């Protein structure tokens, strides 16, 4: 980082760009606060009264899944693996389309009219399974969100030229507070309203930036430069030198499936949908968004690789010979390239689009995890005697506590792996066990409480995939090996314990 600071890199971010960003932030906040008038009870707050239709639901789904952190970790992957990373985008799109066409998991959840996934656990298994599943879901999701501010702050710092830590912390705190303000007040209705505005701004920024990058570098020049830097590994994801490989592709397809049908922030769109048909259309059309949310940032990362290669000073920092570059440093390559390549005025629109991406993710995640903790942990422990007004108040308090955690965790955690791998592992703490529990509970009548407990406990073993935990244990296991092993283990645990400890099935 010190080497970058000493370069005094120029940025095209000017006064007009500040005006664009401030205008966007103001408009988003006003729209979110305006949605408050539609909140009547907890169902409105959590699932928008189950009135979200296809267009709004699809836009909200894509906006949520394409956050600034998504752009950052995808660009990092494009920078490190070049065109070979595009295979991950294709797998994510196929997985999303498969869920849309089959309705796998999401349609049964919508049919049951549950507000959260753990609510299903109580109906199918028991209140204890709901509390355990809700707690693990929230812990996993909040940890997963822990790097958002850190990654987003790197983008803001590089693009705007805000070089001091104090300026950085103030800027990101303001953005988080704005999101917190309208999300706590308006709930899910605020989320889908503001996501739609943010989706429009973000889409415009993504498309125009990609066109400008293509014009600046030229396709043939990009391909030739990648070949010069990476060789065949820059195009073939099956090669070990690509940083991907066959086992990683299997893990990525499973992640794509999970992110669509088990991850609570996505499933909230299904439970908020107007009908089961809308659920299917939302996911089918949203699969295109799953493809684009990776392809475009990957392309930006590839362009950043070309940009760095063409600048000797940056090449010595980002691509030193025979030296492994720090993961946090790689995250800065893309925004540094954009800050130099994009013209003044447009870079403000781009930054507004990226902030839109960040805010749409923050508001959904803050809303989701506070709702899960309220509905599936606090409420069951009080015997479900809390009124809707009390539940909304508790959810808002929890949301504020989560926001504070994000500020602390983002500064404390040492990112020793690729950002995407960190997010995959923290998410897998929940979804490896949840995949077995949901699939068994929906499609197998023999699944029991003992099996569900076993699956969740097995899934929690994913913590060994985190780099600090591995350093503590003195091991160096690839994340995909840990993830696939734990997933298989959770499924085996569900089946084995259900057969060993059967019970009378509850009607759902």
TORFI-327411 format. One record per atom (N, C-alpha, C): residue in three letters; x negated, y negated, z. Coordinates in steps of 0.1 Angstrom, whole numbers, plus 5000, padded with zeros to 4 digits. Layout:
N
AlaXYZ;...
% end
This chain:
508
Unk499250125000;Unk500050005000;Unk499149875000;Unk498049885007;Unk497149765008;Unk496649734994;Unk496249844986;Unk495749824973;Unk496749744964;Unk498049784965;Unk499049714957;Unk499249564962;Unk499149544975;Unk499349404980;Unk498149324975;Unk496949374974;Unk495849294969;Unk495849264955;Unk496749334947;Unk496849304933;Unk497649174930;Unk498449134940;Unk499349014938;Unk500149024925;Unk500949134924;Unk501749164912;Unk502749054910;Unk502949014898;Unk503948914894;Unk505348974893;Unk506348894895;Unk507748944893;Unk508448834885;Unk509448884877;Unk510248784869;Unk511548744877;Unk511648784890;Unk512748744898;Unk512748594901;Unk513848524896;Unk513848374897;Unk515148334905;Unk515348204905;Unk516448144913;Unk517748194907;Unk517848204894;Unk519148254888;Unk519448394892;Unk518448474894;Unk518648614899;Unk519148614913;Unk518548524921;Unk519148514935;Unk520548484935;Unk520948384926;Unk522348344925;Unk523248464921;Unk522848544912;Unk523648654907;Unk523848754919;Unk522748784926;Unk522848884937;Unk523748834948;Unk523548704952;Unk524348654963;Unk525848654959;Unk526148614946;Unk527548614942;Unk528148754942;Unk527348854938;Unk527848994939;Unk528149034953;Unk527249014962;Unk527349054976;Unk528648984982;Unk528848864979;Unk530048794984;Unk531248854979;Unk531348884966;Unk532548934960;Unk532849074965;Unk531849154967;Unk532049294973;Unk532549284987;Unk532049194995;Unk532449185009;Unk533949135010;Unk534249035002;Unk535648985002;Unk536649094997;Unk536249164987;Unk537149274982;Unk537349384993;Unk536249415000;Unk536349515010;Unk537249475022;Unk537149345026;Unk537949285037;Unk539349275033;Unk539649245020;Unk540949235015;Unk541749365016;Unk541049475015;Unk541649615015;Unk542249645029;Unk541849565039;Unk542349585053;Unk543849585053;Unk544549515045;Unk545949505045;Unk546749635043;Unk546049725036;Unk546649855033;Unk546549965043;Unk545749935054;Unk545550035065;Unk546750035074;Unk547450155075;Unk548550175084;Unk548250275095;Unk547550385091;Unk547250485101;Unk545950555097;Unk545650665104;Unk544350735102;Unk544250805088;Unk545350845083;Unk545350905069;Unk544950805059;Unk545550685060;Unk545050575051;Unk543650545053;Unk543150545065;Unk541750505068;Unk540750615063;Unk541150745064;Unk540250845060;Unk540350885046;Unk541550905041;Unk541750955027;Unk542550865018;Unk542650735021;Unk543350645013;Unk544750675010;Unk545450745020;Unk546850775018;Unk547050885007;Unk545950955003;Unk546051054993;Unk546651004980;Unk546350874976;Unk546950814965;Unk545950774954;Unk544650824955;Unk543650794945;Unk543950874932;Unk543950804921;Unk544250864908;Unk542950894900;Unk543050944888;Unk541851004881;Unk540750894879;Unk541150784873;Unk540150684869;Unk539450624881;Unk540150584891;Unk539550534903;Unk538750634910;Unk539250754911;Unk538550864918;Unk537250894911;Unk537350904898;Unk536050934890;Unk535050834892;Unk535450704891;Unk534550594892;Unk533950594906;Unk534750614916;Unk534250614930;Unk533350734932;Unk533650854927;Unk532750964928;Unk531450944922;Unk531350884910;Unk530150864903;Unk529350754911;Unk530050644915;Unk529350534922;Unk528750584935;Unk529450674942;Unk528850724954;Unk527650814952;Unk527750904942;Unk526650994940;Unk525550924932;Unk525650804927;Unk524550734921;Unk524250614929;Unk523650634941;Unk523250524949;Unk521850484945;Unk521350364951;Unk520050324948;Unk519050424952;Unk519250494964;Unk518350604968;Unk518250714957;Unk519450734950;Unk519450834939;Unk518550794928;Unk518650664925;Unk517750604914;Unk516350614918;Unk516050584931;Unk514650594935;Unk514050734935;Unk514750834941;Unk514150964941;Unk514151024928;Unk515150994919;Unk515151044906;Unk514050984897;Unk513750854899;Unk512650794892;Unk511350844896;Unk511250874909;Unk510050934914;Unk509851074908;Unk510851154906;Unk510751284900;Unk510451264885;Unk511051164878;Unk510651144864;Unk509251094863;Unk508751024873;Unk507350974873;Unk506351094874;Unk506751184883;Unk505851304886;Unk505951414877;Unk507251444871;Unk507451564863;Unk507751524848;Unk507951394845;Unk508251344832;Unk509551414826;Unk509551454813;Unk510751504807;Unk511151634812;Unk510251704819;Unk510651834825;Unk511751824835;Unk511851704841;Unk512851684852;Unk514251674846;Unk514351654833;Unk515651634827;Unk516551764828;Unk515851884830;Unk516552004832;Unk517452004844;Unk516951934855;Unk517751924867;Unk519051854864;Unk519051744856;Unk520251674853;Unk521251764846;Unk520751844836;Unk521651934829;Unk522352034839;Unk521552084848;Unk522052184857;Unk523152124866;Unk522851994870;Unk523851924879;Unk525151904872;Unk525051874859;Unk526351844851;Unk527051974849;Unk526352084846;Unk527052214844;Unk527752264857;Unk527052234868;Unk527652274881;Unk528952194884;Unk528852064882;Unk530051974884;Unk531152014875;Unk530852044862;Unk531952084853;Unk532552214857;Unk531752304862;Unk532252434866;Unk533252424878;Unk532952334887;Unk533852304898;Unk535152244893;Unk535052154883;Unk536252084878;Unk537152184871;Unk536552274863;Unk537352374855;Unk537952474864;Unk537252524874;Unk537752634882;Unk538452584895;Unk538152464899;Unk538752414912;Unk538152484923;Unk536952544922;Unk536252614932;Unk536152534945;Unk536752584955;Unk536752534969;Unk537552404970;Unk537352304961;Unk537952174963;Unk539552174961;Unk540052254951;Unk541452264949;Unk542152324961;Unk541652444967;Unk542252494979;Unk542252394990;Unk541152314992;Unk541152215003;Unk542252115001;Unk542352064988;Unk543451964985;Unk544852024987;Unk544952154984;Unk546252214986;Unk546652225000;Unk545652235009;Unk545952245023;Unk546152105029;Unk545852005022;Unk546051865026;Unk545151835039;Unk543951885039;Unk543051855050;Unk542351725047;Unk541951655058;Unk541351525056;Unk539851545056;Unk539351645063;Unk537851675063;Unk537651825062;Unk536451865058;Unk536152005057;Unk536252075070;Unk535752025081;Unk535852095094;Unk537352115098;Unk538252035093;Unk539652055097;Unk540152195091;Unk539552235080;Unk539852365074;Unk539252475084;Unk538152445090;Unk537552545098;Unk538452585110;Unk539152485115;Unk540052505127;Unk541252585122;Unk541852555110;Unk543052625105;Unk542652765102;Unk541452785096;Unk541152925092;Unk540453005103;Unk539652945111;Unk538953015121;Unk539352975135;Unk538852865141;Unk539252825154;Unk538752685156;Unk539252625168;Unk538752495171;Unk537352485174;Unk536752595180;Unk535352595183;Unk534552595170;Unk534952665160;Unk534252655147;Unk534352515141;Unk535452455142;Unk535652315137;Unk534652225144;Unk534552235157;Unk533652145165;Unk532152165161;Unk531852295160;Unk530452325156;Unk530152285142;Unk531052315133;Unk530852275119;Unk530852125117;Unk531652055124;Unk531751915123;Unk530451845128;Unk529951905139;Unk528751845145;Unk527551865136;Unk527351985131;Unk526252015122;Unk526351935109;Unk527551925104;Unk527851845092;Unk527351705094;Unk527751645105;Unk527451505108;Unk525951485110;Unk525351575118;Unk523951565120;Unk523151575107;Unk523551675099;Unk522851695086;Unk523051575077;Unk524251525077;Unk524551405068;Unk523851285072;Unk523751255085;Unk523151135090;Unk521651145088;Unk521051265090;Unk519651285087;Unk519351265072;Unk520251315064;Unk520151305050;Unk520151155046;Unk520851075053;Unk521050935050;Unk519850855055;Unk519050925064;Unk517950845071;Unk516950775063;Unk516750825050;Unk515650765042;Unk516250655032;Unk517550635033;Unk518150545023;Unk517550405024;Unk517550355036;Unk517050215038;Unk515550205034;Unk514750305038;Unk513350305034;Unk513150305019;Unk513850385012;Unk513650384997;Unk514250264991;Unk515450214996;Unk516050094990;Unk515149974993;Unk514549975005;Unk513749855008;Unk512449844999;Unk511949964995;Unk510849964985;Unk511249904972;Unk512449934967;Unk512949874955;Unk513049714957;Unk513749674967;Unk513949534970;Unk512649464971;Unk511649514978;Unk510349454980;Unk509649434967;Unk509649534959;Unk508849534946;Unk509549444936;Unk510849444935;Unk511449364925;Unk511549214928;Unk511849184941;Unk512049044945;Unk510748974949;Unk509649054951;Unk508448994955;Unk508448954970;Unk509249024978;Unk509349004993;Unk508249084999;Unk507049025002;Unk505949105006;Unk505749135021;Unk506449055029;Unk506249075044;Unk507349175049;Unk506949245059;Unk507849345066;Unk509049265072;Unk508849145077;Unk509949075083;Unk510949045073;Unk510548995061;Unk511548965051;Unk512349085046;Unk511549195045;Unk512249325041;Unk513249365051;Unk512949365064;Unk513849415074;Unk515049325075;Unk514949195073;Unk516049095074;Unk516949125062;Unk516449145050;Unk517249165038;Unk518049285039;Unk517449395043;Unk518149525043;Unk519149525055;Unk518849465065;Unk519749455077;Unk521049375073;Unk520849275065;Unk522049195060;Unk522949275051;Unk522349355042;Unk523049435033;Unk523849545041;Unk523149605050;Unk523749715058;Unk524949655067;Unk524749535072;Unk525749475080;Unk527049435072;Unk526749395059;Unk527949365051;Unk528749485048;Unk528049595044;Unk528749725042;Unk529449765054;Unk528849755065;Unk529449805078;Unk530649725081;Unk530649595078;Unk531749505080;Unk533049545073;Unk532949565060;Unk534149595052;Unk534549745053;Unk533549835056;Unk533849975057;Unk534550005070;Unk534149945081;Unk534749965094;Unk536149905094;Unk536349795087;Unk537649735087;Unk538649805077;Unk538149835065;Unk539049885055;Unk539150035053;Unk538150115058;Unk538050255057;Unk537950305043;Unk538650415039;Unk538450475026;Unk539050385015;Unk540050305018;Unk540650225008;Unk539550115004;Unk538850065014;Unk537749975011;Unk536650035002;Unk536350165005;Unk535350234998;Unk535750244983;Unk536950294980;Unk537350314966;Unk537450184959;Unk537950084965;Unk538149954959;Unk536749894955;Unk535849884965;Unk534549834963;Unk533649924954;Unk533850054955;Unk533150144946;Unk533450114931;Unk534750074928;Unk535150054914;Unk534349924909;Unk534349824917;Unk533649704913;Unk532149734911;Unk531549804921;Unk530149834921;Unk529849934909;Unk530750024906;Unk530550114894;Unk530450034881;Unk531249924879;Unk531249844867;Unk529849774866;Unk529449704877;Unk528249634877;Unk527049724875;Unk527049834883;Unk525949924882;Unk525849984868;Unk526950024862;Unk526850084849;Unk526249994838;Unk526649864839;Unk526149764830;Unk524649754831;Unk524149744844;Unk522749734846;Unk521949854842;Unk522549974844;Unk521850094840;Unk521650104824;Unk522750084817;Unk522750094803;Unk521849984796;Unk521949864800;Unk521149754794;Unk519649774797;Unk519349814809;Unk517949834813;Unk517349944805;Unk518050054803;Unk517550164795;Unk517350124781;Unk518250044775;Unk518049994761;Unk516749904760;Unk516649814770;Unk515449724770;Unk514149804771;Unk514149904780;Unk512949984781;Unk512650064768;Unk513650114762;Unk513450184749;Unk512950094738;Unk513449974738;Unk512949874728;Unk511449834731;Unk511149824744;Unk509849774747;Unk508749884744;Unk509050004748;Unk508050114747;Unk508150184734;Unk509350214729;Unk509550294717;Unk509450444721;Unk510450514715;Unk510550654719;Unk509350744716;Unk508750724704;Unk507650804700;Unk506450774709;Unk506250644713;Unk505150604721;Unk505350674735;Unk506550674740;Unk506850734753;Unk506450884753;Unk506950954742;Unk506751094741;Unk505251124739;Unk504551054731;Unk503051074729;Unk502251044742;Unk502650944749;Unk501950914762;Unk502151024772;Unk503351074773;Unk503651184783;Unk502851304779;Unk502751334766;Unk501951444762;Unk500451424765;Unk499951304764;Unk498551274767;Unk498351294782;Unk499251254790;Unk499051254805;Unk499351394810;Unk500451454806;Unk500951574813;Unk500751704804;Unk500551684791;Unk500551804783;Unk501851874782;Unk501852004779;Unk503152074778;Unk503952074791;Unk503252064802;Unk504052054815;Unk504951934816;Unk504751834809;Unk505551714809;Unk506951734802;Unk507051854795;Unk508251884788;Unk508952014792;Unk508152104797;Unk508552244800;Unk508752264815;Unk509952264820;Unk510152284834;Unk509852414840;Unk509552514831;Unk509252654836;Unk507752664840;Unk506952564835;Unk505552564838;Unk505252524853;Unk504352584859;Unk504052554873;Unk503552404875;Unk502752364865;Unk502152224865;Unk503252114864;Unk504452154860;Unk505552054858;Unk506052004872;Unk505752084882;Unk506252044896;Unk507652094898;Unk508152184889;Unk509452234890;Unk509452394891;Unk509452464880;Unk509352604880;Unk510752674881;Unk510752804877;Unk512052884877;Unk512852884890;Unk512152904901;Unk512852914914;Unk513452784918;Unk512752674915;Unk513252534918;Unk514452504909;Unk514552554897;Unk515752534889;Unk516952614894;Unk516752734900;Unk517752804906;Unk518252724918;Unk517352674926;Unk517752594938;Unk518452464934;Unk518052404923;Unk518752284918;Unk520152304913;Unk520352424906;Unk521752454902;Unk522652474914;Unk522152544924;Unk522852564936;Unk523152434943;Unk522152344944;Unk522452214949;Unk523452134942;Unk523452144929;Unk524552074921;Unk525952134924;Unk526052264926;Unk527252324929;Unk527752274943;Unk526752274952;Unk527052234966;Unk527452094967;Unk526752004960;Unk527051864961;Unk528451824956;Unk528951914947;Unk530251884942;Unk531351934950;Unk531152054956;Unk532352124963;Unk532252144978;Unk531052114984;Unk530952144998;Unk530452015006;Unk529751924999;Unk529251805006;Unk530451715008;Unk530551675021;Unk531751605025;Unk532051475017;Unk530951395014;Unk531151265007;Unk531851284993;Unk531551394986;Unk532151424974;Unk533551484976;Unk533751574986;Unk535051634988;Unk536051534993;Unk535651424999;Unk536551315003;Unk537351264991;Unk536751274979;Unk537451234967;Unk538551334964;Unk538251464966;Unk539251564963;Unk540451554973;Unk540151534986;Unk541151524996;Unk541951394995;Unk541351294988;Unk542051164986;Unk542851164973;Unk542751264965;Unk543351264952;Unk544851274953;Unk545551224942;Unk546951224942;Unk547551364940;Unk546851454933;Unk547351584931;Unk546151684927;Unk546451814927;Unk545451904923;Unk544951884909;Unk545851844900;Unk545351824886;Unk544351704886;Unk544651604894;Unk543751494895;Unk542351534900;Unk542351634910;Unk541151684915;Unk540251744904;Unk540951834896;Unk540251894885;Unk539651794875;Unk540551704871;Unk540051604861;Unk538951514867;Unk539051484879;Unk538051394885;Unk536651464885;Unk536651594888;Unk535351664888;Unk534851694874;Unk535751724865;Unk535451754851;Unk534851634845;Unk535451514846;Unk534951394840;Unk533751344848;Unk533751374861;Unk532651334870;Unk531351404866;Unk531451524860;Unk530251594856;Unk529351524847;Unk530051434838;Unk529251344830;Unk528451254838;Unk529051204849;Unk528451114858;Unk527251184865;Unk527451314869;Unk526351384875;Unk525151394865;Unk525451404852;Unk524351414842;Unk523651284841;Unk524451174840;Unk523851044838;Unk523150994850;Unk523651024862;Unk523050974874;Unk521551024876;Unk521251134869;Unk519851184869;Unk519151134857;Unk519751154845;Unk519051124833;Unk518450984832;Unk519250884835;Unk518850744833;Unk517650714843;Unk517850744856;Unk516650714865;Unk515450804861;Unk515650924857;Unk514451004852;Unk513750934841;Unk514550874832;Unk513950804820;Unk513250684825;Unk513750614835;Unk513050494841;Unk511750544847;Unk511750654854;Unk510550704860;Unk509450744849;Unk509950794838;Unk509050834827;Unk508450704821;Unk509250594819;Unk508750474814;Unk507750404824;Unk508050424837;Unk507050374847;Unk505750444846;Unk505750574843;Unk504550654841;Unk503750594829;Unk504450564818;Unk503850504807;Unk503250364810;Unk504050284817;Unk503650154821;Unk502350154830;Unk502350244839;Unk501150254848;Unk499950304840;Unk500150394831;Unk499050454823;Unk498350344814;Unk499150244810;Unk498750134801;Unk498050024809;Unk498150024822;Unk497549914831;Unk496449984840;Unk495149964836;Unk494050024844;Unk494150004859;Unk494449884863;Unk494449864878;Unk495549954885;Unk496749964879;Unk497850044884;Unk497450194883;Unk496850224871;Unk496450364869;Unk495550414880;Unk494650334884;Unk493750374895;Unk494350394908;Unk495550334910;Unk496250344923;Unk497250464922;Unk498050464911;Unk499150564910;Unk498650704904;Unk497650694896;Unk497150824889;Unk495650844891;Unk495150844903;Unk493750864905;Unk493351004902;Unk492151024896;Unk491751154892;Unk491451244905;Unk492051364904;Unk491851474914;Unk492151424928;Unk493151334930;Unk493551294943;Unk495151294943;Unk495651354954;Unk497151354955;Unk497651224960;Unk498651164953;Unk499151034957;Unk500251054967;Unk500250954977;Unk501250964987;Unk502650944981;Unk503651024987;Unk504951024982;Unk505650884982;Unk505350804993;Unk505950674994;Unk505450574984;Unk504150594980;Unk503550514970;Unk504150534956;Unk504450664953;Unk505050694940;Unk506450624939;Unk507150614950;Unk508450544949;Unk508450404944;Unk507250334945;Unk507150204941;Unk506850184926;Unk506550284919;Unk506050274905;Unk507150224897;Unk508450274898;Unk509550234889;Unk509850084891;Unk510150044904;Unk510549904905;Unk509449804902;Unk508149844904;Unk507049754899;Unk507049734884;Unk507349844877;Unk507449834863;Unk508549754858;Unk509749774864;Unk510949694860;Unk510749544863;Unk510049514874;Unk509949374878;Unk509049294868;Unk508149364861;Unk507349304851;Unk507949304837;Unk508749404834;Unk509249424821;Unk510649354818;Unk511449344828;Unk512849284827;Unk512749134827;Unk513549064818;Unk513548914818;Unk514248854830;Unk513848734833;Unk514548654844;Unk516048644840;Unk516848644849;Unk518348644847;Unk518848774846;Unk518348864837;Unk518848994837;Unk518349074849;Unk517149044854;Unk516749124865;Unk517549104877;Unk518248984878;Unk519248964889;Unk520449054887;Unk520949074875;Unk522049164872;Unk521649304876;Unk520449344872;Unk519949474875;Unk519849494890;Unk519349394897;Unk519249414912;Unk520649424918;Unk521549344913;Unk522949344918;Unk523449484915;Unk523149544904;Unk523649674901;Unk523049784910;Unk521749764913;Unk521149854923;Unk521649844937;Unk521949714941;Unk522549694954;Unk523949744954;Unk524649744942;Unk525949804941;Unk525849954944;Unk524850014938;Unk524650154940;Unk524350184954;Unk523450104961;Unk523150124975;Unk524450114984;Unk525150004981;Unk526349974990;Unk527450084988;Unk527650124976;Unk528650234974;Unk528350354981;Unk527050384982;Unk526550504989;Unk526650485004;Unk526150365009;Unk526250335023;Unk527650345028;Unk528550275021;Unk529950265027;Unk530650405027;Unk530350485017;Unk530950625017;Unk530350705028;Unk529050705029;Unk528350785039;Unk528750745054;Unk528650615056;Unk529050565069;Unk530450605073;Unk531350585063;Unk532750615065;Unk532950765068;Unk532250845059;Unk532450995060;Unk531951045073;Unk530751015077;Unk530251075089;Unk530851025102;Unk531350905102;Unk532050855114;Unk533450925114;Unk534050945103;Unk535351015103;Unk535251155107;Unk534151225103;Unk533951365107;Unk533751375122;Unk532851295127;Unk532651295142;Unk533851265150;Unk534651175144;Unk535951135151;Unk536951245151;Unk537251295138;Unk538251385136;Unk537951535140;Unk536651565139;Unk536251705141;Unk535351735153;Unk535051625160;Unk534251645173;Unk534851585185;Unk535051445184;Unk535651375195;Unk537151415197;Unk537951415187;Unk539351435188;Unk539651585193;Unk539051685188;Unk539251825194;Unk538851835208;Unk537751765212;Unk537351775226;Unk538351705236;Unk539151615230;Unk540151545239;Unk541551605237;Unk541551725231;Unk542851795229;Unk543751735218;Unk543051655209;Unk543851595198;Unk544951505203;Unk544751435215;Unk545751355221;Unk545551205217;Unk544551175209;Unk544151035205;Unk545150985195;Unk545650865197;Unk546550795187;Unk545650755175;Unk546350725164;Unk545750675152;Unk544850555154;Unk545450465162;Unk544750335165;Unk543450365173;Unk543550455182;Unk542350495190;Unk541250565181;Unk541750655173;Unk540850725164;Unk540050625155;Unk540750525149;Unk540150425141;Unk539150345148;Unk539450315161;Unk538450245169;Unk537250325172;Unk537450455175;Unk536250545178;Unk535450555165;Unk536050575154;Unk535350585141;Unk534550465138;Unk535050345141;Unk534350215139;Unk533050205148;Unk533250255161;Unk532150245170;Unk531050345166;Unk531450465162;Unk530450565157;Unk529750515145;Unk530450445136;Unk529850395124;Unk528750295127;Unk528950205137;Unk527950115141;Unk526750185147;Unk526950285155;Unk525850365160;Unk525050435149;Unk525750485139;Unk525050545128;Unk524150445121;Unk524750325118;Unk523950225112;Unk522650185119;Unk522750175132;Unk521550145140;Unk520550255139;Unk521050385139;Unk520050495137;Unk519350485124;Unk520050445113;Unk519450435100;Unk518250335100;Unk518350225107;Unk517350135108;Unk516150195115;Unk516350265126;Unk515250315134;Unk514550435127;Unk515350525122;Unk514850645115;Unk514050615103;Unk514550515095;Unk513850485083;Unk512450435085;Unk512250375096;Unk510850315100;Unk510050425106;Unk510650525113;Unk509850615121;Unk509450745113;Unk510250795105;Unk510050925099;Unk508950915088;Unk507850995089;Unk506750995079;Unk507151085067;Unk507451025056;Unk507851095044;Unk506651175038;Unk506551295041;Unk505451375036;Unk505751465023;Unk507051455018;Unk507451525007;Unk508151434997;Unk508451484985;Unk509251404976;Unk510551364982;Unk511051244980;Unk512251204986;Unk513351294983;Unk513551344971;Unk514551434967;Unk514551564975;Unk513251614978;Unk513151734985;Unk513551715000;Unk513251595005;Unk513651565019;Unk515151575020;Unk515851505010;Unk517251495011;Unk517951635008;Unk517351715000;Unk517851854997;Unk517751935010;Unk516651925017;Unk516452005029;Unk517351965040;Unk517451835043;Unk518351785053;Unk519851815050;Unk520251805038;Unk521551845034;Unk521851985036;Unk520852075033;Unk520952215034;Unk521152265049;Unk520752185059;Unk520952215073;Unk522452245075;Unk523252175068;Unk524752205069;Unk525252295058;Unk524952255045;Unk525652325034;Unk525352465032;Unk524152515037;Unk523852655035;Unk524852745043;Unk525052705056;Unk526052775064;Unk527452745059;Unk527752615055;Unk529152575051;Unk529552655038;Unk528652675029;Unk528952745017;Unk529452885020;Unk528752955029;Unk529253085032;Unk530553085040;Unk530652985049;Unk531852975057;Unk533052935049;Unk532952845040;Unk534052795032;Unk534452905021;Unk533452955015;Unk533753055004;Unk534453185011;Unk533853225022;Unk534453345028;Unk535853315034;Unk535953195040;Unk537253155046;Unk538353145035;Unk538053095024;Unk539053065013;Unk539353195005;Unk538253265002;Unk538453374992;Unk538353514998;Unk538053525011;Unk537953665017;Unk538853665030;Unk539853745031;Unk540653745042;Unk539953805055;Unk538853875052;Unk538253945064;Unk537253855071;Unk537053735066;Unk536053645073;Unk536553615087;Unk535653615097;Unk536053595111;Unk535353485118;Unk535753445130;Unk535053345137;Unk533653375140;Unk533353505143;Unk531953545146;Unk531153525134;Unk531653555122;Unk530953535110;Unk530653395107;Unk531653305110;Unk531453165107;Unk530353105116;Unk530453145129;Unk529353095139;Unk527953145134;Unk527853275130;Unk526653325125;Unk526053255113;Unk526953225104;Unk526553145091;Unk526053015095;Unk526752935103;Unk526252805107;Unk524952805114;Unk524752905124;Unk523552915131;Unk522352945122;Unk522653035112;Unk521653075102;Unk521252955094;Unk522252875089;Unk522052755081;Unk521252655088;Unk521352645101;Unk520652545109;Unk519152565108;Unk518752695104;Unk517252725103;Unk516652645092;Unk517352575084;Unk516752495073;Unk515852385078;Unk515952355091;Unk515052255097;Unk513552285095;Unk513252415093;Unk511852455091;Unk511352415077;Unk512252365069;Unk511852315056;Unk511352175056;Unk511552095067;Unk511051965068;Unk509551965071;Unk508851875064;Unk507351875065;Unk506851855079;Unk507351765088;Unk506851755101;Unk507051885109;Unk508151955107;Unk508352085114;Unk507352185109;Unk507152195096;Unk506152285091;Unk504752265096;Unk504452135097;Unk503152095102;Unk502952145117;Unk504052135124;Unk504052175138;Unk503952325139;Unk504552405129;Unk504452545129;Unk503152595123;Unk502452515116;Unk501252555109;Unk501552635096;Unk502652605089;Unk502952675077;Unk503152575065;Unk503252625053;Unk503452535041;Unk504352615031;Unk505652615034;Unk506652685026;Unk507352595017;Unk507452635004;Unk508152544995;Unk509652534999;Unk510252424997;Unk511552395001;Unk512652484995;Unk512452514982;Unk513452604975;Unk513352744980;Unk512252794984;Unk512152924990;Unk512852935003;Unk512652835011;Unk513352825024;Unk514852815022;Unk515252725013;Unk516652705010;Unk517452825005;Unk516852894995;Unk517553014990;Unk517553125000;Unk516453135007;Unk516453245018;Unk517453225028;Unk517553095033;Unk518553065044;Unk519953085038;Unk520253045026;Unk521553055020;Unk521953205019;Unk521053295015;Unk521353435014;Unk521553485028;Unk520753445038;Unk520853485051;Unk522253445058;Unk522753325054;Unk523953275060;Unk525153365054;Unk525053395041;Unk526153475035;Unk526153615041;Unk524953675044;Unk524853805050;Unk525353805064;Unk525053695071;Unk525453685085;Unk527053675086;Unk527653595076;Unk529053585076;Unk529753725074;Unk529253795064;Unk529853925061;Unk529554025072;Unk528354035077;Unk528054135087;Unk528754115100;Unk528753995105;Unk529353965118;Unk530953975116;Unk531453945105;Unk532853955103;Unk533354095103;Unk532454185097;Unk532754335098;Unk532554385111;Unk531554335119;Unk531354395132;Unk532354335142;Unk532754215140;Unk533654155150;Unk534954095143;Unk535754185137;Unk536954135130;Unk537954085140;Unk538954015134;Unk540053955143;Unk541253945134;Unk542353915141;Unk543653895134;Unk543553765126;Unk543953775114;Unk543753665105;Unk544853565107;Unk544453435107;Unk545453325108;Unk546053285095;Unk547253265095;Unk547953215082;Unk547553065080;Unk547153035068;Unk546752905064;Unk547552855052;
% end
